[in-house]
Amino acid sequence: MLDDPLQSLDDVNLLGLIDLLRRTKDRRQLIVSTHDSRFGRLLARKLRPVSPDQRTLVITLAGWGRSGPTITQGEIPRDSEVVRIAA
């Protein structure tokens, strides 16, 4: 579980962190919270599922009212394109 991991990171180290998370997601469940919507969208794109047994959920706190938080949840679709490397 990572709470706002981009704090004090420059762009190069932020991309390195995302690459580390991409390699880790196959072996561990990841929970990342952030207040930065751009970083959240980047994570959703980079951590999207690539196999049928993977899931990526985005849970957003959309607001707060008298009855409590308003939460939205969405699942990132699996990447259906197969990456082909030319030989």
The first five atom37 places (N, CA, C, CB, O) and aatype in JSON, in Angstrom:
{
  "aatype": [12, 10, 3, 3, 14, 10, 5, 15, 10, 3, 3, 19, 2, 10, 10, 7, 10, 9, 3, 10, 10, 1, 1, 16, 11, 3, 1, 1, 5, 10, 9, 19, 15, 16, 8, 3, 15, 1, 13, 7, 1, 10, 10, 0, 1, 11, 10, 1, 14, 19, 15, 14, 3, 5, 1, 16, 10, 19, 9, 16, 10, 0, 7, 17, 7, 1, 15, 7, 14, 16, 9, 16, 5, 7, 6, 9, 14, 1, 3, 15, 6, 19, 19, 1, 9, 0, 0],
  "atom_mask": [
    [1, 1, 1, 1, 1],
    [1, 1, 1, 1, 1],
    [1, 1, 1, 1, 1],
    [1, 1, 1, 1, 1],
    [1, 1, 1, 1, 1],
    [1, 1, 1, 1, 1],
    [1, 1, 1, 1, 1],
    [1, 1, 1, 1, 1],
    [1, 1, 1, 1, 1],
    [1, 1, 1, 1, 1],
    [1, 1, 1, 1, 1],
    [1, 1, 1, 1, 1],
    [1, 1, 1, 1, 1],
    [1, 1, 1, 1, 1],
    [1, 1, 1, 1, 1],
    [1, 1, 1, 0, 1],
    [1, 1, 1, 1, 1],
    [1, 1, 1, 1, 1],
    [1, 1, 1, 1, 1],
    [1, 1, 1, 1, 1],
    [1, 1, 1, 1, 1],
    [1, 1, 1, 1, 1],
    [1, 1, 1, 1, 1],
    [1, 1, 1, 1, 1],
    [1, 1, 1, 1, 1],
    [1, 1, 1, 1, 1],
    [1, 1, 1, 1, 1],
    [1, 1, 1, 1, 1],
    [1, 1, 1, 1, 1],
    [1, 1, 1, 1, 1],
    [1, 1, 1, 1, 1],
    [1, 1, 1, 1, 1],
    [1, 1, 1, 1, 1],
    [1, 1, 1, 1, 1],
    [1, 1, 1, 1, 1],
    [1, 1, 1, 1, 1],
    [1, 1, 1, 1, 1],
    [1, 1, 1, 1, 1],
    [1, 1, 1, 1, 1],
    [1, 1, 1, 0, 1],
    [1, 1, 1, 1, 1],
    [1, 1, 1, 1, 1],
    [1, 1, 1, 1, 1],
    [1, 1, 1, 1, 1],
    [1, 1, 1, 1, 1],
    [1, 1, 1, 1, 1],
    [1, 1, 1, 1, 1],
    [1, 1, 1, 1, 1],
    [1, 1, 1, 1, 1],
    [1, 1, 1, 1, 1],
    [1, 1, 1, 1, 1],
    [1, 1, 1, 1, 1],
    [1, 1, 1, 1, 1],
    [1, 1, 1, 1, 1],
    [1, 1, 1, 1, 1],
    [1, 1, 1, 1, 1],
    [1, 1, 1, 1, 1],
    [1, 1, 1, 1, 1],
    [1, 1, 1, 1, 1],
    [1, 1, 1, 1, 1],
    [1, 1, 1, 1, 1],
    [1, 1, 1, 1, 1],
    [1, 1, 1, 0, 1],
    [1, 1, 1, 1, 1],
    [1, 1, 1, 0, 1],
    [1, 1, 1, 1, 1],
    [1, 1, 1, 1, 1],
    [1, 1, 1, 0, 1],
    [1, 1, 1, 1, 1],
    [1, 1, 1, 1, 1],
    [1, 1, 1, 1, 1],
    [1, 1, 1, 1, 1],
    [1, 1, 1, 1, 1],
    [1, 1, 1, 0, 1],
    [1, 1, 1, 1, 1],
    [1, 1, 1, 1, 1],
    [1, 1, 1, 1, 1],
    [1, 1, 1, 1, 1],
    [1, 1, 1, 1, 1],
    [1, 1, 1, 1, 1],
    [1, 1, 1, 1, 1],
    [1, 1, 1, 1, 1],
    [1, 1, 1, 1, 1],
    [1, 1, 1, 1, 1],
    [1, 1, 1, 1, 1],
    [1, 1, 1, 1, 1],
    [1, 1, 1, 1, 1]
  ],
  "atom_positions": [
    [[0.85, -1.16, 0.0], [0.0, 0.0, 0.0], [0.9, 1.23, 0.0], [-0.97, -0.01, 1.22], [1.78, 1.37, 0.84]],
    [[0.66, 2.11, -0.96], [1.45, 3.34, -1.08], [0.51, 4.53, -0.98], [2.24, 3.37, -2.42], [-0.49, 4.59, -1.69]],
    [[0.82, 5.45, -0.11], [0.02, 6.66, 0.06], [0.76, 7.84, -0.55], [-0.29, 6.92, 1.56], [1.75, 8.31, 0.0]],
    [[0.27, 8.3, -1.69], [0.83, 9.45, -2.4], [2.34, 9.31, -2.62], [0.53, 10.73, -1.63], [3.11, 10.12, -2.12]],
    [[2.76, 8.28, -3.38], [4.18, 8.01, -3.54], [4.95, 9.02, -4.38], [4.34, 6.68, -4.14], [6.18, 8.98, -4.4]],
    [[4.26, 9.92, -5.08], [4.98, 10.84, -5.95], [5.51, 12.07, -5.24], [4.09, 11.27, -7.07], [6.18, 12.9, -5.86]],
    [[5.22, 12.21, -3.98], [5.66, 13.38, -3.23], [7.18, 13.5, -3.3], [5.2, 13.3, -1.76], [7.9, 12.56, -2.97]],
    [[7.67, 14.64, -3.72], [9.09, 14.98, -3.82], [9.86, 14.19, -4.87], [9.75, 14.78, -2.49], [11.08, 14.15, -4.83]],
    [[9.16, 13.55, -5.83], [9.85, 12.83, -6.89], [9.88, 13.69, -8.15], [9.16, 11.48, -7.18], [8.89, 14.32, -8.51]],
    [[11.03, 13.69, -8.83], [11.08, 14.35, -10.12], [10.52, 13.39, -11.17], [12.55, 14.79, -10.48], [10.2, 12.24, -10.86]],
    [[10.4, 13.86, -12.41], [9.75, 13.07, -13.46], [10.48, 11.75, -13.74], [9.68, 13.88, -14.73], [9.83, 10.73, -13.95]],
    [[11.79, 11.76, -13.74], [12.56, 10.55, -14.05], [12.33, 9.5, -12.96], [14.08, 10.87, -14.17], [12.09, 8.33, -13.27]],
    [[12.4, 9.9, -11.7], [12.19, 8.95, -10.62], [10.73, 8.49, -10.54], [12.62, 9.56, -9.29], [10.46, 7.36, -10.13]],
    [[9.81, 9.35, -10.91], [8.4, 8.97, -10.95], [8.17, 7.88, -11.99], [7.51, 10.21, -11.25], [7.46, 6.9, -11.72]],
    [[8.75, 8.02, -13.16], [8.63, 6.99, -14.19], [9.3, 5.69, -13.76], [9.23, 7.48, -15.52], [8.83, 4.6, -14.09]],
    [[10.41, 5.8, -13.03], [11.07, 4.61, -12.5], [10.19, 3.89, -11.48], [0.0, 0.0, 0.0], [10.15, 2.66, -11.46]],
    [[9.49, 4.66, -10.64], [8.56, 4.07, -9.68], [7.43, 3.35, -10.38], [8.0, 5.15, -8.74], [7.06, 2.24, -9.99]],
    [[6.87, 3.95, -11.42], [5.79, 3.32, -12.16], [6.27, 2.04, -12.83], [5.23, 4.3, -13.22], [5.54, 1.05, -12.86]],
    [[7.49, 2.04, -13.36], [8.05, 0.82, -13.96], [8.2, -0.27, -12.9], [9.41, 1.11, -14.62], [7.91, -1.44, -13.18]],
    [[8.64, 0.08, -11.71], [8.75, -0.88, -10.62], [7.38, -1.45, -10.24], [9.4, -0.22, -9.39], [7.25, -2.65, -10.02]],
    [[6.36, -0.59, -10.19], [5.01, -1.05, -9.87], [4.48, -1.98, -10.96], [4.07, 0.14, -9.7], [3.8, -2.97, -10.65]],
    [[4.77, -1.69, -12.21], [4.34, -2.56, -13.32], [4.94, -3.94, -13.19], [4.75, -1.94, -14.67], [4.26, -4.94, -13.45]],
    [[6.21, -4.02, -12.79], [6.86, -5.33, -12.64], [6.36, -6.06, -11.39], [8.37, -5.16, -12.58], [6.37, -7.29, -11.35]],
    [[5.94, -5.32, -10.39], [5.5, -5.91, -9.12], [4.06, -6.4, -9.16], [5.65, -4.91, -7.99], [3.71, -7.33, -8.44]],
    [[3.22, -5.79, -9.99], [1.78, -6.08, -9.98], [1.45, -7.53, -10.32], [1.07, -5.18, -10.93], [0.37, -8.0, -9.97]],
    [[2.33, -8.24, -11.0], [2.08, -9.63, -11.33], [2.24, -10.55, -10.12], [3.0, -10.08, -12.44], [1.7, -11.66, -10.1]],
    [[2.99, -10.09, -9.11], [3.27, -10.93, -7.95], [2.59, -10.44, -6.67], [4.75, -11.0, -7.72], [2.49, -11.19, -5.7]],
    [[2.12, -9.2, -6.65], [1.55, -8.62, -5.43], [0.32, -7.8, -5.77], [2.6, -7.76, -4.7], [0.19, -7.27, -6.87]],
    [[-0.56, -7.69, -4.79], [-1.69, -6.76, -4.93], [-1.19, -5.38, -4.54], [-2.93, -7.2, -4.04], [-0.54, -5.22, -3.51]],
    [[-1.48, -4.4, -5.36], [-1.03, -3.04, -5.1], [-2.23, -2.16, -4.77], [-0.26, -2.47, -6.31], [-3.27, -2.25, -5.41]],
    [[-2.06, -1.31, -3.77], [-3.04, -0.28, -3.45], [-2.27, 1.03, -3.41], [-3.8, -0.56, -2.08], [-1.37, 1.21, -2.6]],
    [[-2.64, 1.95, -4.31], [-1.95, 3.24, -4.4], [-2.99, 4.33, -4.25], [-1.17, 3.38, -5.76], [-4.0, 4.34, -4.96]],
    [[-2.76, 5.25, -3.33], [-3.67, 6.39, -3.18], [-2.92, 7.66, -3.59], [-4.22, 6.5, -1.71], [-1.72, 7.8, -3.35]],
    [[-3.66, 8.57, -4.2], [-3.06, 9.83, -4.62], [-4.14, 10.9, -4.72], [-2.31, 9.68, -5.97], [-5.31, 10.6, -4.94]],
    [[-3.73, 12.14, -4.55], [-4.65, 13.26, -4.76], [-4.45, 13.89, -6.14], [-4.44, 14.33, -3.66], [-5.23, 14.75, -6.54]],
    [[-3.42, 13.45, -6.85], [-3.08, 14.02, -8.14], [-3.8, 13.23, -9.25], [-1.54, 14.0, -8.36], [-3.45, 12.08, -9.5]],
    [[-4.78, 13.83, -9.88], [-5.58, 13.12, -10.89], [-4.74, 12.73, -12.12], [-6.76, 13.99, -11.34], [-4.98, 11.68, -12.72]],
    [[-3.76, 13.55, -12.49], [-2.9, 13.2, -13.63], [-2.09, 11.93, -13.34], [-1.94, 14.37, -13.97], [-1.97, 11.05, -14.19]],
    [[-1.55, 11.86, -12.13], [-0.8, 10.68, -11.72], [-1.72, 9.45, -11.66], [-0.12, 10.91, -10.35], [-1.33, 8.36, -12.05]],
    [[-2.93, 9.64, -11.18], [-3.91, 8.56, -11.13], [-4.24, 8.02, -12.51], [0.0, 0.0, 0.0], [-4.32, 6.8, -12.7]],
    [[-4.42, 8.91, -13.49], [-4.7, 8.48, -14.86], [-3.51, 7.76, -15.47], [-5.09, 9.68, -15.73], [-3.67, 6.77, -16.19]],
    [[-2.31, 8.24, -15.17], [-1.09, 7.59, -15.67], [-0.96, 6.19, -15.07], [0.17, 8.44, -15.32], [-0.64, 5.24, -15.79]],
    [[-1.22, 6.05, -13.77], [-1.17, 4.74, -13.14], [-2.21, 3.8, -13.74], [-1.39, 4.87, -11.63], [-1.92, 2.63, -14.01]],
    [[-3.42, 4.3, -13.95], [-4.48, 3.46, -14.53], [-4.06, 2.95, -15.9], [-5.8, 4.26, -14.63], [-4.33, 1.8, -16.25]],
    [[-3.41, 3.79, -16.68], [-2.97, 3.38, -18.02], [-1.8, 2.4, -17.95], [-2.57, 4.61, -18.85], [-1.79, 1.39, -18.66]],
    [[-0.83, 2.68, -17.1], [0.37, 1.85, -17.03], [0.14, 0.53, -16.28], [1.48, 2.63, -16.35], [0.84, -0.44, -16.54]],
    [[-0.83, 0.5, -15.36], [-1.08, -0.71, -14.58], [-2.31, -1.47, -15.06], [-1.24, -0.36, -13.12], [-2.86, -2.3, -14.34]],
    [[-2.75, -1.18, -16.28], [-3.93, -1.86, -16.82], [-3.65, -3.35, -16.94], [-4.34, -1.27, -18.2], [-2.5, -3.76, -17.13]],
    [[-4.68, -4.17, -16.82], [-4.48, -5.61, -16.92], [-4.08, -6.03, -18.33], [-5.75, -6.36, -16.5], [-4.56, -5.47, -19.32]],
    [[-3.21, -7.01, -18.41], [-2.78, -7.5, -19.71], [-3.14, -8.97, -19.9], [-1.29, -7.31, -19.88], [-3.02, -9.5, -21.01]],
    [[-3.58, -9.63, -18.84], [-4.01, -11.03, -18.95], [-5.38, -11.19, -18.31], [-2.97, -12.0, -18.29], [-5.78, -10.35, -17.49]],
    [[-6.11, -12.24, -18.66], [-7.47, -12.41, -18.15], [-7.57, -12.56, -16.63], [-8.09, -13.61, -18.79], [-8.62, -12.31, -16.05]],
    [[-6.49, -12.97, -15.98], [-6.54, -13.17, -14.53], [-6.16, -11.92, -13.74], [-5.62, -14.31, -14.14], [-6.03, -11.99, -12.52]],
    [[-5.97, -10.79, -14.38], [-5.62, -9.55, -13.71], [-6.79, -8.57, -13.71], [-4.39, -8.91, -14.37], [-7.63, -8.6, -14.62]],
    [[-6.85, -7.72, -12.69], [-7.86, -6.66, -12.61], [-7.2, -5.38, -12.11], [-9.04, -7.07, -11.67], [-6.29, -5.42, -11.28]],
    [[-7.66, -4.26, -12.62], [-7.24, -2.96, -12.12], [-8.5, -2.15, -11.85], [-6.3, -2.23, -13.14], [-9.28, -1.87, -12.76]],
    [[-8.69, -1.78, -10.6], [-9.83, -0.98, -10.19], [-9.38, 0.43, -9.85], [-10.55, -1.62, -8.98], [-8.31, 0.62, -9.28]],
    [[-10.19, 1.39, -10.21], [-9.96, 2.78, -9.82], [-11.13, 3.2, -8.95], [-9.8, 3.74, -11.08], [-12.28, 3.2, -9.39]],
    [[-10.84, 3.55, -7.71], [-11.86, 3.99, -6.76], [-11.6, 5.47, -6.47], [-11.83, 3.13, -5.43], [-10.51, 5.84, -6.04]],
    [[-12.61, 6.29, -6.73], [-12.45, 7.74, -6.62], [-13.4, 8.3, -5.57], [-12.69, 8.42, -7.97], [-14.59, 7.99, -5.56]],
    [[-12.87, 9.14, -4.7], [-13.69, 9.89, -3.76], [-14.19, 11.11, -4.52], [-12.89, 10.29, -2.45], [-13.44, 12.06, -4.76]],
    [[-15.46, 11.08, -4.9], [-16.02, 12.13, -5.76], [-16.54, 13.33, -4.98], [-17.13, 11.56, -6.6], [-16.69, 14.41, -5.54]],
    [[-16.82, 13.15, -3.7], [-17.34, 14.25, -2.91], [-17.66, 13.8, -1.5], [0.0, 0.0, 0.0], [-17.48, 12.64, -1.14]],
    [[-18.14, 14.74, -0.71], [-18.48, 14.44, 0.67], [-19.74, 15.21, 1.02], [-17.32, 14.8, 1.64], [-19.82, 16.41, 0.77]],
    [[-20.72, 14.53, 1.6], [-21.97, 15.17, 1.98], [-22.38, 14.78, 3.38], [0.0, 0.0, 0.0], [-21.61, 14.14, 4.1]],
    [[-23.58, 15.15, 3.76], [-24.09, 14.84, 5.1], [-24.14, 13.34, 5.37], [-25.46, 15.44, 5.28], [-23.94, 12.9, 6.51]],
    [[-24.41, 12.57, 4.37], [-24.52, 11.13, 4.55], [-23.18, 10.4, 4.39], [-25.52, 10.56, 3.56], [-23.13, 9.18, 4.51]],
    [[-22.12, 11.13, 4.13], [-20.8, 10.52, 4.0], [-20.2, 10.73, 2.62], [0.0, 0.0, 0.0], [-20.65, 11.59, 1.87]],
    [[-19.19, 9.94, 2.3], [-18.49, 10.13, 1.03], [-19.3, 9.62, -0.17], [-17.15, 9.42, 1.07], [-20.1, 8.69, -0.05]],
    [[-19.06, 10.26, -1.3], [-19.58, 9.78, -2.58], [-18.4, 9.12, -3.3], [-20.22, 10.96, -3.44], [-17.4, 9.77, -3.61]],
    [[-18.54, 7.85, -3.55], [-17.44, 7.08, -4.13], [-17.87, 6.51, -5.48], [-17.0, 5.94, -3.17], [-18.97, 5.99, -5.63]],
    [[-16.97, 6.62, -6.45], [-17.19, 5.97, -7.74], [-16.12, 4.9, -7.91], [-17.16, 7.0, -8.93], [-14.99, 5.05, -7.44]],
    [[-16.5, 3.83, -8.59], [-15.56, 2.74, -8.82], [-15.68, 2.3, -10.26], [-15.82, 1.56, -7.85], [-16.79, 2.16, -10.79]],
    [[-14.54, 2.09, -10.89], [-14.53, 1.61, -12.27], [-13.39, 0.63, -12.47], [0.0, 0.0, 0.0], [-12.36, 0.69, -11.8]],
    [[-13.6, -0.27, -13.4], [-12.57, -1.25, -13.73], [-11.92, -0.86, -15.05], [-13.17, -2.69, -13.81], [-12.61, -0.54, -16.01]],
    [[-10.61, -0.89, -15.08], [-9.86, -0.56, -16.29], [-9.93, -1.79, -17.2], [-8.37, -0.17, -15.96], [-9.61, -2.9, -16.77]],
    [[-10.35, -1.59, -18.47], [-10.45, -2.75, -19.36], [-9.08, -3.37, -19.66], [-11.12, -2.34, -20.67], [-8.06, -2.68, -19.66]],
    [[-9.1, -4.67, -19.9], [-7.88, -5.39, -20.22], [-7.35, -4.93, -21.57], [-8.13, -6.91, -20.21], [-8.12, -4.66, -22.49]],
    [[-6.05, -4.85, -21.68], [-5.39, -4.5, -22.93], [-5.49, -5.69, -23.87], [-3.9, -4.08, -22.7], [-4.81, -6.7, -23.67]],
    [[-6.32, -5.57, -24.89], [-6.57, -6.71, -25.78], [-5.55, -6.81, -26.91], [-7.94, -6.61, -26.36], [-5.48, -7.84, -27.57]],
    [[-4.79, -5.78, -27.12], [-3.79, -5.79, -28.21], [-2.57, -6.6, -27.79], [-3.37, -4.35, -28.6], [-2.02, -6.4, -26.71]],
    [[-2.18, -7.5, -28.64], [-0.95, -8.27, -28.41], [0.2, -7.49, -28.99], [-1.04, -9.71, -29.05], [0.17, -7.08, -30.15]],
    [[1.22, -7.28, -28.18], [2.39, -6.55, -28.65], [3.25, -7.49, -29.47], [3.2, -5.93, -27.48], [3.64, -8.55, -28.99]],
    [[3.53, -7.1, -30.68], [4.36, -7.93, -31.55], [5.68, -7.22, -31.8], [3.63, -8.24, -32.9], [5.72, -6.02, -32.09]],
    [[6.72, -7.97, -31.68], [8.06, -7.42, -31.92], [8.53, -7.96, -33.26], [9.06, -7.79, -30.76], [8.57, -9.18, -33.47]],
    [[8.88, -7.07, -34.16], [9.35, -7.49, -35.48], [10.73, -8.13, -35.36], [9.39, -6.29, -36.47], [11.59, -7.65, -34.62]],
    [[10.91, -9.2, -36.07], [12.2, -9.9, -36.01], [13.02, -9.58, -37.24], [12.01, -11.42, -35.88], [14.14, -10.07, -37.37]]
  ]
}
